[in-house]
C-alpha cells in the first residue's frame, strides 16, 4: 500500500488535534525536527469532537479528521491510555474519562489503586500504555499507527513531570516512573515515540 507523505516545505503548518497541553508538548517535540510549525486544535478554537469509537485508532481518527476538515490542513491526533492487566484492560480507551470532566488524574490514579486493592493486586501490577496516532488530510485520507509501552504500576504516584497516569507507570527495564524521567528520554522510549517512529518511516522520512 502506498502511504501518503507530508512535505513541510510545501506546507509547514501541522494541526495537532488536542486540547491537552501535556500531549501537545510531547507531540510538538516529536514533529519540530522535521520543520513543522505545530498549532493545536485548542489554539485554533476548534471544538472537541465526541470520542465514541471503540478502539484507540477509531478515536484518533475521529479527532484527526475533525481537525483536518475544520482547519483545511493536515492534522495529527493521538488517542492514548493505560491498560491494566488485572483490571481486564481498564481503563483503556476510557482513561481520560476516569479523570472526569475536570481532568483530575490524581483521582483517576487513586481509582486504579483502589480497583487493584480490591483484587489484591496493587503493587507491581502489569500494565501497558497505548498510543494511536492518526495523520489526516482535509479530503478524508488517513494514515494510522499504534505504539505500546509495557511496564508495571507503583503507588503512591511519583514525579512531577509528564501528565496523566505517568506518575504511577514504571516502564519495563526501568526504575523511575514516566513522571520522574527527563521528557527527552520519555520521547525516545514511550508508546507515543513507538507510534511516531512508524509514522516517521511511512510518512515523513
Z-matrix of the N, CA and C atoms (Angstrom, degrees):
N
C 1 1.453
C 2 1.523 1 109.51
N 3 1.328 2 117.54 1 132.66
C 4 1.453 3 121.99 2 178.98
C 5 1.518 4 109.77 3 -81.20
N 6 1.315 5 115.66 4 126.00
C 7 1.452 6 120.93 5 178.36
C 8 1.528 7 110.18 6 -85.31
N 9 1.311 8 115.92 7 147.85
C 10 1.458 9 119.27 8 173.06
C 11 1.533 10 107.56 9 -88.21
N 12 1.326 11 115.97 10 137.67
C 13 1.447 12 120.60 11 -174.84
C 14 1.529 13 110.98 12 -111.49
N 15 1.327 14 114.49 13 154.17
C 16 1.454 15 121.56 14 176.31
C 17 1.521 16 109.29 15 -98.40
N 18 1.318 17 116.13 16 143.17
C 19 1.460 18 121.39 17 178.52
C 20 1.531 19 109.20 18 -125.74
N 21 1.342 20 117.72 19 100.60
C 22 1.468 21 119.55 20 -178.07
C 23 1.522 22 112.97 21 -64.06
N 24 1.327 23 117.48 22 -21.92
C 25 1.461 24 119.69 23 178.00
C 26 1.525 25 110.63 24 -68.57
N 27 1.326 26 116.41 25 -32.62
C 28 1.460 27 120.95 26 -179.84
C 29 1.524 28 111.34 27 -82.70
N 30 1.317 29 116.76 28 -39.25
C 31 1.467 30 121.06 29 178.78
C 32 1.526 31 107.98 30 -149.84
N 33 1.332 32 117.51 31 99.40
C 34 1.463 33 120.25 32 -174.58
C 35 1.525 34 114.69 33 -78.13
N 36 1.334 35 118.05 34 -9.63
C 37 1.465 36 120.35 35 -176.89
C 38 1.528 37 110.02 36 -87.24
N 39 1.317 38 115.79 37 124.06
C 40 1.464 39 121.95 38 177.56
C 41 1.523 40 107.59 39 -123.06
N 42 1.314 41 115.77 40 122.87
C 43 1.462 42 120.45 41 179.40
C 44 1.529 43 108.72 42 -81.84
N 45 1.318 44 116.27 43 128.48
C 46 1.460 45 121.46 44 175.20
C 47 1.529 46 106.74 45 -99.36
N 48 1.310 47 116.07 46 114.04
C 49 1.465 48 121.57 47 -171.27
C 50 1.519 49 111.07 48 -81.17
N 51 1.336 50 115.03 49 71.42
C 52 1.458 51 120.15 50 178.92
C 53 1.518 52 109.84 51 -150.03
N 54 1.334 53 114.86 52 154.91
C 55 1.461 54 122.87 53 170.56
C 56 1.531 55 109.30 54 -115.39
N 57 1.341 56 116.04 55 10.34
C 58 1.471 57 122.92 56 -177.00
C 59 1.525 58 108.96 57 -96.71
N 60 1.342 59 119.52 58 112.52
C 61 1.464 60 121.47 59 -177.00
C 62 1.524 61 113.92 60 -60.17
N 63 1.336 62 117.55 61 -38.02
C 64 1.454 63 120.48 62 179.82
C 65 1.515 64 112.13 63 -66.10
N 66 1.312 65 115.98 64 -43.62
C 67 1.466 66 120.43 65 178.48
C 68 1.533 67 110.30 66 -65.99
N 69 1.339 68 116.36 67 -39.14
C 70 1.460 69 120.15 68 178.38
C 71 1.522 70 110.93 69 -60.16
N 72 1.323 71 117.64 70 -44.52
C 73 1.470 72 120.86 71 -179.60
C 74 1.524 73 111.03 72 -59.22
N 75 1.331 74 117.24 73 -44.16
C 76 1.459 75 120.07 74 -178.24
C 77 1.527 76 111.50 75 -66.21
N 78 1.330 77 117.13 76 -42.56
C 79 1.456 78 119.56 77 -178.28
C 80 1.527 79 110.86 78 -71.27
N 81 1.336 80 117.15 79 -38.07
C 82 1.469 81 120.38 80 175.63
C 83 1.517 82 110.96 81 -56.37
N 84 1.346 83 116.51 82 -42.59
C 85 1.464 84 120.64 83 -179.48
C 86 1.525 85 111.71 84 -65.56
N 87 1.327 86 116.88 85 -30.07
C 88 1.460 87 120.74 86 -179.76
C 89 1.528 88 112.15 87 -76.91
N 90 1.343 89 117.80 88 -36.81
C 91 1.475 90 119.95 89 -174.94
C 92 1.526 91 113.44 90 -91.71
N 93 1.334 92 117.38 91 -19.57
C 94 1.471 93 120.28 92 -175.59
C 95 1.527 94 113.78 93 -57.09
N 96 1.354 95 119.94 94 -41.54
C 97 1.469 96 119.15 95 -178.49
C 98 1.531 97 114.17 96 -61.20
N 99 1.324 98 117.86 97 -15.97
C 100 1.464 99 121.04 98 -178.57
C 101 1.533 100 112.46 99 -90.79
N 102 1.322 101 116.11 100 -2.11
C 103 1.462 102 119.46 101 178.14
C 104 1.511 103 114.55 102 92.39
N 105 1.330 104 116.99 103 13.33
C 106 1.459 105 119.36 104 178.82
C 107 1.524 106 111.06 105 -85.73
N 108 1.310 107 115.20 106 145.33
C 109 1.453 108 122.59 107 170.73
C 110 1.523 109 106.75 108 -102.41
N 111 1.315 110 116.17 109 108.74
C 112 1.461 111 120.32 110 -174.40
C 113 1.522 112 110.91 111 -87.57
N 114 1.330 113 115.64 112 136.62
C 115 1.458 114 121.48 113 173.91
C 116 1.522 115 107.20 114 -132.51
N 117 1.313 116 116.49 115 134.72
C 118 1.459 117 119.38 116 -175.49
C 119 1.517 118 112.10 117 -83.71
N 120 1.326 119 115.27 118 156.69
C 121 1.464 120 120.41 119 174.98
C 122 1.520 121 109.86 120 -60.94
N 123 1.331 122 116.54 121 -34.36
C 124 1.457 123 120.58 122 178.39
C 125 1.516 124 111.72 123 -63.52
N 126 1.347 125 117.23 124 -43.80
C 127 1.461 126 121.23 125 -179.93
C 128 1.525 127 111.60 126 -65.16
N 129 1.334 128 116.45 127 -29.42
C 130 1.468 129 120.70 128 178.59
C 131 1.529 130 112.58 129 -83.55
N 132 1.327 131 115.52 130 -4.86
C 133 1.460 132 119.24 131 -179.09
C 134 1.512 133 114.12 132 74.42
N 135 1.331 134 116.60 133 22.02
C 136 1.463 135 119.79 134 -179.33
C 137 1.525 136 109.73 135 -78.53
N 138 1.324 137 118.18 136 141.51
C 139 1.462 138 120.45 137 179.31
C 140 1.522 139 111.23 138 -70.83
N 141 1.319 140 115.84 139 155.22
C 142 1.460 141 120.97 140 175.49
C 143 1.525 142 108.61 141 -84.83
N 144 1.334 143 119.06 142 119.97
C 145 1.466 144 120.16 143 -179.73
C 146 1.527 145 111.12 144 -72.91
N 147 1.314 146 116.05 145 159.41
C 148 1.465 147 120.94 146 175.99
C 149 1.520 148 108.84 147 -69.49
N 150 1.317 149 116.17 148 123.12
C 151 1.469 150 121.05 149 -179.80
C 152 1.527 151 108.14 150 -92.18
N 153 1.319 152 115.44 151 83.55
C 154 1.465 153 120.19 152 -174.99
C 155 1.525 154 112.36 153 -109.49
N 156 1.335 155 116.74 154 22.19
C 157 1.455 156 119.93 155 175.25
C 158 1.520 157 111.23 156 -74.57
N 159 1.320 158 115.89 157 168.70
C 160 1.470 159 120.52 158 -179.79
C 161 1.527 160 112.30 159 -105.89
N 162 1.344 161 117.24 160 -1.67
C 163 1.460 162 121.83 161 177.77
C 164 1.526 163 108.88 162 -137.34
N 165 1.328 164 116.33 163 165.47
C 166 1.455 165 120.69 164 177.06
C 167 1.537 166 110.45 165 -61.42
N 168 1.327 167 116.50 166 -42.36
C 169 1.465 168 120.43 167 -179.58
C 170 1.524 169 110.67 168 -62.07
N 171 1.325 170 118.15 169 -44.31
C 172 1.459 171 120.56 170 -179.99
C 173 1.526 172 111.24 171 -60.04
N 174 1.328 173 117.14 172 -42.03
C 175 1.463 174 119.85 173 -179.51
C 176 1.526 175 111.59 174 -70.67
N 177 1.336 176 117.19 175 -36.19
C 178 1.461 177 119.73 176 176.61
C 179 1.527 178 110.11 177 -63.84
N 180 1.310 179 116.60 178 -39.96
C 181 1.477 180 120.57 179 178.21
C 182 1.522 181 111.47 180 -63.36
N 183 1.309 182 116.69 181 -43.25
C 184 1.464 183 120.71 182 179.45
C 185 1.527 184 110.33 183 -56.38
N 186 1.337 185 115.91 184 -46.86
C 187 1.470 186 120.23 185 -177.33
C 188 1.519 187 111.97 186 -70.02
N 189 1.332 188 116.70 187 -43.56
C 190 1.464 189 120.26 188 -177.52
C 191 1.530 190 111.02 189 -65.26
N 192 1.329 191 117.23 190 -45.14
C 193 1.461 192 120.67 191 -179.09
C 194 1.529 193 111.88 192 -65.17
N 195 1.331 194 115.91 193 -40.25
C 196 1.466 195 119.50 194 179.45
C 197 1.520 196 110.31 195 -62.29
N 198 1.337 197 117.14 196 -43.67
C 199 1.465 198 121.04 197 -178.68
C 200 1.527 199 111.43 198 -69.92
N 201 1.329 200 117.39 199 -39.93
C 202 1.467 201 120.80 200 -179.18
C 203 1.527 202 110.77 201 -65.62
N 204 1.316 203 116.81 202 -44.92
C 205 1.463 204 120.31 203 -178.45
C 206 1.527 205 111.73 204 -68.86
N 207 1.340 206 116.48 205 -37.07
C 208 1.466 207 119.60 206 -178.71
C 209 1.526 208 112.16 207 -73.94
N 210 1.337 209 116.98 208 -32.51
C 211 1.467 210 120.97 209 -176.38
C 212 1.523 211 113.58 210 -94.84
N 213 1.342 212 115.90 211 -22.41
C 214 1.456 213 119.84 212 -175.79
C 215 1.515 214 113.02 213 76.78
N 216 1.329 215 116.78 214 16.13
C 217 1.463 216 121.81 215 -179.00
C 218 1.528 217 110.04 216 -132.36
N 219 1.343 218 117.43 217 159.90
C 220 1.469 219 118.97 218 174.69
C 221 1.526 220 110.20 219 -57.73
N 222 1.315 221 115.55 220 143.93
C 223 1.466 222 120.71 221 -178.22
C 224 1.524 223 109.95 222 -133.96
N 225 1.314 224 115.02 223 143.18
C 226 1.460 225 122.14 224 178.64
C 227 1.519 226 108.34 225 -116.81
N 228 1.323 227 115.91 226 127.55
C 229 1.460 228 120.81 227 179.92
C 230 1.515 229 110.08 228 -124.74
N 231 1.318 230 114.54 229 146.87
C 232 1.461 231 121.80 230 175.23
C 233 1.522 232 107.60 231 -120.08
N 234 1.310 233 116.34 232 134.26
C 235 1.464 234 119.83 233 166.86
C 236 1.510 235 106.23 234 -123.72
N 237 1.305 236 115.63 235 121.26
C 238 1.466 237 118.64 236 -172.84
C 239 1.512 238 110.03 237 -140.06
N 240 1.317 239 114.32 238 163.47
C 241 1.452 240 119.56 239 178.48
C 242 1.507 241 110.42 240 -175.99
N 243 1.317 242 114.18 241 178.09
C 244 1.462 243 120.47 242 -178.36
C 245 1.524 244 109.16 243 -113.37
N 246 1.322 245 115.60 244 138.01
C 247 1.463 246 122.18 245 179.09
C 248 1.521 247 108.30 246 -119.23
N 249 1.313 248 116.65 247 121.89
C 250 1.470 249 122.40 248 -177.44
C 251 1.523 250 108.81 249 -103.41
N 252 1.332 251 115.50 250 123.03
C 253 1.470 252 119.55 251 -174.09
C 254 1.522 253 112.26 252 -58.91
N 255 1.344 254 117.31 253 -44.56
C 256 1.465 255 120.45 254 -177.42
C 257 1.522 256 112.34 255 -68.39
N 258 1.329 257 116.66 256 -15.73
C 259 1.468 258 121.12 257 177.37
C 260 1.523 259 110.82 258 -103.22
N 261 1.340 260 115.74 259 22.12
C 262 1.467 261 122.09 260 177.71
C 263 1.536 262 111.83 261 57.06
N 264 1.343 263 115.77 262 36.39
C 265 1.460 264 120.52 263 176.71
C 266 1.515 265 115.14 264 91.76
N 267 1.322 266 117.84 265 -5.09
C 268 1.466 267 120.71 266 177.05
C 269 1.545 268 109.32 267 -74.14
N 270 1.333 269 117.29 268 154.63
C 271 1.455 270 127.72 269 -2.53
C 272 1.538 271 115.06 270 -75.94
N 273 1.336 272 118.51 271 -16.95
C 274 1.459 273 120.71 272 173.73
C 275 1.522 274 113.11 273 56.04
N 276 1.339 275 116.31 274 -129.33
C 277 1.467 276 119.88 275 -177.32
C 278 1.526 277 111.83 276 -67.07
N 279 1.328 278 116.82 277 -9.90
C 280 1.467 279 120.49 278 178.48
C 281 1.530 280 111.77 279 -98.85
N 282 1.327 281 117.71 280 16.47
C 283 1.465 282 121.31 281 -176.69
C 284 1.523 283 112.06 282 -55.60
N 285 1.327 284 117.82 283 -45.64
C 286 1.466 285 120.30 284 179.98
C 287 1.527 286 110.86 285 -68.68
N 288 1.328 287 116.94 286 -34.94
C 289 1.464 288 119.57 287 -177.80
C 290 1.518 289 111.50 288 -68.52
N 291 1.344 290 117.56 289 -28.83
C 292 1.455 291 119.95 290 176.41
C 293 1.526 292 110.71 291 -63.06
N 294 1.335 293 116.91 292 -22.37
C 295 1.467 294 120.93 293 178.86
C 296 1.521 295 111.81 294 -83.77
N 297 1.333 296 117.40 295 -8.51
C 298 1.457 297 121.43 296 177.08
C 299 1.515 298 113.02 297 76.04
N 300 1.328 299 116.77 298 176.90
C 301 1.464 300 121.17 299 -177.83
C 302 1.527 301 113.26 300 -63.12
N 303 1.334 302 116.87 301 -25.05
C 304 1.463 303 120.78 302 178.86
C 305 1.511 304 113.77 303 -86.22
N 306 1.360 305 117.68 304 4.87
C 307 1.470 306 122.62 305 -179.47
C 308 1.533 307 111.52 306 53.75
N 309 1.334 308 115.68 307 44.85
C 310 1.462 309 121.68 308 -178.81
C 311 1.530 310 109.09 309 -87.58
N 312 1.348 311 115.96 310 88.80
C 313 1.462 312 118.77 311 -177.00
C 314 1.524 313 112.38 312 -76.58
N 315 1.327 314 117.55 313 -17.84
C 316 1.467 315 118.93 314 172.56
C 317 1.529 316 109.11 315 -63.16
N 318 1.323 317 115.63 316 -42.56
C 319 1.467 318 120.11 317 177.46
C 320 1.524 319 110.62 318 -67.34
N 321 1.333 320 117.23 319 -37.88
C 322 1.463 321 120.58 320 179.61
C 323 1.524 322 110.75 321 -64.97
N 324 1.334 323 116.83 322 -42.98
C 325 1.475 324 119.73 323 178.48
C 326 1.519 325 111.01 324 -65.51
N 327 1.326 326 116.71 325 -35.70
C 328 1.464 327 119.78 326 177.52
C 329 1.519 328 110.60 327 -67.26
N 330 1.335 329 116.49 328 -34.76
C 331 1.466 330 119.19 329 176.92
C 332 1.525 331 110.33 330 -65.14
N 333 1.335 332 116.84 331 -41.62
C 334 1.465 333 119.87 332 176.73
C 335 1.528 334 109.62 333 -58.61
N 336 1.342 335 116.73 334 -45.79
C 337 1.472 336 120.70 335 -179.68
C 338 1.519 337 110.93 336 -60.28
N 339 1.337 338 116.77 337 -45.27
C 340 1.462 339 120.11 338 -178.56
C 341 1.528 340 111.68 339 -65.48
N 342 1.331 341 115.83 340 -42.38
C 343 1.472 342 119.44 341 179.15
C 344 1.527 343 110.81 342 -61.08
N 345 1.337 344 116.28 343 -40.12
C 346 1.461 345 120.45 344 178.49
C 347 1.525 346 111.31 345 -70.11
N 348 1.332 347 115.94 346 -39.93
C 349 1.464 348 120.31 347 -179.08
C 350 1.515 349 111.32 348 -61.05
N 351 1.327 350 115.50 349 -39.95
C 352 1.468 351 119.19 350 177.98
C 353 1.519 352 111.49 351 -61.22
N 354 1.314 353 116.70 352 -26.14
C 355 1.457 354 121.80 353 -178.58
C 356 1.535 355 111.97 354 -98.51
N 357 1.332 356 116.80 355 1.42
C 358 1.458 357 121.48 356 -179.38
C 359 1.509 358 113.17 357 66.22
N 360 1.349 359 116.63 358 31.84
C 361 1.471 360 120.54 359 -175.21
C 362 1.523 361 111.07 360 -134.43
N 363 1.339 362 116.26 361 45.27
C 364 1.466 363 119.22 362 -170.94
C 365 1.526 364 113.30 363 -76.91
N 366 1.327 365 118.32 364 -69.97
C 367 1.463 366 120.77 365 -173.46
C 368 1.526 367 111.91 366 -76.28
N 369 1.316 368 116.22 367 134.38
C 370 1.455 369 121.06 368 177.13
C 371 1.512 370 114.32 369 79.44
N 372 1.331 371 117.57 370 13.01
C 373 1.467 372 120.35 371 179.70
C 374 1.525 373 110.22 372 -62.15
N 375 1.325 374 116.53 373 137.76
C 376 1.462 375 121.23 374 178.78
C 377 1.527 376 109.87 375 -74.74
N 378 1.326 377 115.07 376 140.84
C 379 1.461 378 120.50 377 179.51
C 380 1.515 379 108.78 378 -154.62
N 381 1.303 380 116.07 379 165.17
C 382 1.467 381 119.63 380 172.66
C 383 1.519 382 109.76 381 -146.53
N 384 1.322 383 114.36 382 144.96
C 385 1.455 384 121.91 383 172.97
C 386 1.522 385 108.08 384 -90.50
N 387 1.321 386 115.84 385 144.20
C 388 1.463 387 122.64 386 174.71
C 389 1.521 388 108.52 387 -123.13
N 390 1.321 389 116.28 388 137.18
C 391 1.459 390 121.22 389 172.78
C 392 1.514 391 108.66 390 -128.60
N 393 1.326 392 116.16 391 120.25
C 394 1.462 393 121.57 392 173.68
C 395 1.521 394 107.42 393 -105.04
N 396 1.323 395 116.63 394 126.17
C 397 1.454 396 122.03 395 177.07
C 398 1.521 397 109.45 396 -112.63
N 399 1.304 398 115.75 397 131.03
C 400 1.466 399 121.22 398 173.92
C 401 1.517 400 109.12 399 -123.46
N 402 1.324 401 115.12 400 127.89
C 403 1.451 402 122.56 401 173.42
C 404 1.525 403 106.61 402 -104.13
N 405 1.332 404 115.90 403 120.90
C 406 1.468 405 119.99 404 -175.11
C 407 1.519 406 111.04 405 -124.52
N 408 1.325 407 115.17 406 150.56
C 409 1.458 408 122.98 407 176.71
C 410 1.522 409 109.05 408 -112.76
N 411 1.340 410 117.42 409 157.67
C 412 1.467 411 119.95 410 -178.99
C 413 1.521 412 114.37 411 -58.07
N 414 1.343 413 117.84 412 -24.32
C 415 1.466 414 119.69 413 179.65
C 416 1.519 415 113.11 414 -81.14
N 417 1.349 416 116.95 415 1.17
C 418 1.453 417 121.06 416 176.65
C 419 1.520 418 115.47 417 98.64
N 420 1.340 419 117.76 418 -6.06
C 421 1.461 420 120.02 419 177.92
C 422 1.528 421 109.75 420 -68.51
N 423 1.347 422 116.17 421 139.43
C 424 1.466 423 121.18 422 -179.62
C 425 1.527 424 111.16 423 -133.56
N 426 1.315 425 115.10 424 147.09
C 427 1.465 426 122.66 425 169.54
C 428 1.527 427 106.72 426 -124.30
N 429 1.351 428 116.88 427 128.36
C 430 1.465 429 122.19 428 -174.22
C 431 1.528 430 111.74 429 -117.01
N 432 1.334 431 115.28 430 143.84
C 433 1.468 432 121.51 431 179.66
C 434 1.531 433 107.95 432 -145.81
N 435 1.338 434 116.26 433 149.59
C 436 1.461 435 119.88 434 -179.78
C 437 1.520 436 110.73 435 -138.75
N 438 1.338 437 115.85 436 130.59
C 439 1.452 438 121.94 437 178.92
C 440 1.523 439 110.87 438 -121.29
N 441 1.337 440 115.90 439 155.83
C 442 1.469 441 121.68 440 -176.58
C 443 1.527 442 109.51 441 -135.54
N 444 1.320 443 115.53 442 143.68
C 445 1.463 444 121.82 443 173.48
C 446 1.519 445 108.08 444 -130.70
N 447 1.340 446 116.81 445 119.53
C 448 1.464 447 121.81 446 -178.39
C 449 1.524 448 111.05 447 -93.22
N 450 1.326 449 115.59 448 152.31
C 451 1.459 450 119.23 449 178.49
C 452 1.513 451 111.43 450 -178.58
N 453 1.334 452 114.79 451 -158.98
C 454 1.462 453 121.63 452 179.45
C 455 1.527 454 109.36 453 -131.82
N 456 1.320 455 115.11 454 165.10
C 457 1.462 456 120.75 455 179.56
C 458 1.521 457 110.58 456 -102.35
N 459 1.323 458 115.15 457 149.33
C 460 1.458 459 121.04 458 177.37
C 461 1.524 460 109.13 459 -136.08
N 462 1.328 461 116.10 460 147.27
C 463 1.464 462 121.98 461 178.98
C 464 1.525 463 108.74 462 -136.78
N 465 1.344 464 117.73 463 145.37
C 466 1.454 465 128.18 464 -1.67
C 467 1.532 466 111.50 465 -71.66
N 468 1.328 467 118.22 466 169.33
C 469 1.469 468 121.32 467 178.83
C 470 1.525 469 110.97 468 -57.34
N 471 1.362 470 115.42 469 146.56
C 472 1.459 471 120.68 470 -179.01
C 473 1.521 472 110.05 471 -131.47
N 474 1.335 473 116.16 472 135.67
C 475 1.453 474 121.01 473 173.11
C 476 1.516 475 113.98 474 103.03
N 477 1.326 476 115.34 475 152.77
C 478 1.457 477 122.22 476 -178.11
C 479 1.526 478 112.55 477 -111.31
N 480 1.323 479 117.52 478 -6.12
C 481 1.458 480 120.21 479 179.94
C 482 1.520 481 109.50 480 -90.07
N 483 1.328 482 115.15 481 177.09
C 484 1.454 483 118.80 482 177.70
C 485 1.519 484 111.88 483 72.31
N 486 1.324 485 116.27 484 -162.91
C 487 1.459 486 121.98 485 -179.02
C 488 1.520 487 108.24 486 -160.96
N 489 1.317 488 116.12 487 175.10
C 490 1.458 489 120.23 488 178.52
C 491 1.516 490 112.84 489 60.93
N 492 1.327 491 115.96 490 -128.28
C 493 1.465 492 122.18 491 -177.20
C 494 1.527 493 112.65 492 -90.04
N 495 1.330 494 118.19 493 7.52
C 496 1.465 495 121.52 494 -177.30
C 497 1.539 496 113.78 495 -51.97
N 498 1.350 497 119.95 496 -37.97
C 499 1.472 498 119.35 497 -176.09
C 500 1.524 499 115.65 498 -67.50
N 501 1.334 500 118.62 499 -11.68
C 502 1.469 501 118.88 500 179.08
C 503 1.528 502 112.51 501 -112.19
N 504 1.330 503 117.45 502 1.97
C 505 1.467 504 120.25 503 -174.32
C 506 1.518 505 111.00 504 -108.29
N 507 1.345 506 115.76 505 121.42
C 508 1.464 507 122.66 506 176.10
C 509 1.528 508 107.45 507 -107.61
N 510 1.334 509 118.38 508 113.03
C 511 1.465 510 119.46 509 -177.94
C 512 1.512 511 112.28 510 -65.27
N 513 1.301 512 115.95 511 151.06
C 514 1.462 513 123.03 512 -179.04
C 515 1.531 514 110.64 513 -53.16
N 516 1.347 515 116.21 514 130.31
C 517 1.457 516 120.99 515 179.39
C 518 1.507 517 113.90 516 86.13
N 519 1.340 518 117.97 517 -3.49
C 520 1.460 519 121.80 518 -179.24
C 521 1.514 520 112.11 519 -109.33
N 522 1.335 521 115.34 520 174.89
C 523 1.461 522 121.26 521 178.01
C 524 1.522 523 111.31 522 -123.89
N 525 1.337 524 116.61 523 -11.49
C 526 1.460 525 121.16 524 -178.55
C 527 1.524 526 110.01 525 -110.42
N 528 1.328 527 115.16 526 152.17
C 529 1.463 528 119.29 527 177.06
C 530 1.523 529 109.77 528 -75.76
N 531 1.322 530 115.41 529 166.98
C 532 1.469 531 120.20 530 176.28
C 533 1.528 532 111.10 531 -62.05
N 534 1.321 533 117.13 532 -24.17
C 535 1.464 534 120.25 533 179.33
C 536 1.521 535 112.43 534 -83.37
N 537 1.332 536 117.06 535 -7.24
C 538 1.467 537 121.00 536 179.31
C 539 1.522 538 112.78 537 -101.96
N 540 1.324 539 117.94 538 -21.01
C 541 1.456 540 119.56 539 -176.22
C 542 1.523 541 110.87 540 -88.17
N 543 1.329 542 115.35 541 160.35
C 544 1.452 543 121.00 542 178.17
C 545 1.533 544 109.63 543 -62.74
N 546 1.343 545 118.43 544 137.08
C 547 1.462 546 120.44 545 -179.70
C 548 1.528 547 113.39 546 -54.32
N 549 1.336 548 117.07 547 -34.41
C 550 1.465 549 119.88 548 179.51
C 551 1.524 550 110.65 549 -65.14
N 552 1.333 551 116.43 550 -36.05
C 553 1.471 552 120.29 551 177.89
C 554 1.523 553 110.11 552 -68.50
N 555 1.327 554 116.83 553 -42.22
C 556 1.460 555 119.94 554 177.78
C 557 1.525 556 110.28 555 -60.90
N 558 1.341 557 116.31 556 -40.01
C 559 1.462 558 120.10 557 -178.79
C 560 1.522 559 112.96 558 -66.15
N 561 1.324 560 117.02 559 -15.20
C 562 1.475 561 120.13 560 176.94
C 563 1.518 562 112.19 561 -91.70
N 564 1.335 563 117.41 562 -22.49
C 565 1.467 564 119.46 563 -168.29
C 566 1.522 565 115.24 564 -123.34
N 567 1.312 566 118.49 565 -9.10
C 568 1.461 567 120.75 566 -170.94
C 569 1.526 568 113.59 567 -77.86
N 570 1.307 569 115.03 568 172.40
C 571 1.462 570 123.19 569 173.95
C 572 1.524 571 110.79 570 -58.77
N 573 1.329 572 116.54 571 -39.02
C 574 1.465 573 120.06 572 178.84
C 575 1.523 574 110.17 573 -67.43
N 576 1.339 575 116.59 574 -39.51
C 577 1.465 576 120.36 575 176.91
C 578 1.521 577 110.72 576 -63.70
N 579 1.343 578 117.26 577 -38.26
C 580 1.463 579 121.92 578 178.34
C 581 1.527 580 110.26 579 -61.32
N 582 1.331 581 116.29 580 -47.12
C 583 1.471 582 120.23 581 178.92
C 584 1.520 583 110.74 582 -65.43
N 585 1.339 584 116.75 583 -38.29
C 586 1.458 585 119.32 584 -177.41
C 587 1.528 586 111.30 585 -69.09
N 588 1.327 587 117.43 586 -34.03
C 589 1.469 588 119.21 587 176.74
C 590 1.527 589 110.20 588 -60.22
N 591 1.327 590 116.50 589 -39.08
C 592 1.470 591 119.75 590 178.15
C 593 1.529 592 110.83 591 -66.82
N 594 1.339 593 116.33 592 -42.37
C 595 1.463 594 120.78 593 177.90
C 596 1.527 595 110.36 594 -63.04
N 597 1.323 596 116.09 595 -42.30
C 598 1.470 597 122.15 596 179.38
C 599 1.520 598 110.26 597 -56.26
N 600 1.340 599 116.24 598 -51.32
C 601 1.456 600 120.36 599 -176.70
C 602 1.524 601 112.19 600 -64.39
N 603 1.328 602 116.38 601 -33.38
C 604 1.463 603 119.98 602 -175.09
C 605 1.525 604 113.81 603 -88.23
N 606 1.339 605 117.20 604 -34.72
C 607 1.464 606 119.25 605 -169.33
C 608 1.528 607 115.58 606 -125.64
N 609 1.325 608 117.75 607 -9.18
C 610 1.461 609 118.85 608 -174.29
C 611 1.528 610 113.16 609 -122.01
N 612 1.326 611 117.52 610 -41.71
C 613 1.475 612 120.56 611 -172.55
C 614 1.531 613 111.48 612 -66.66
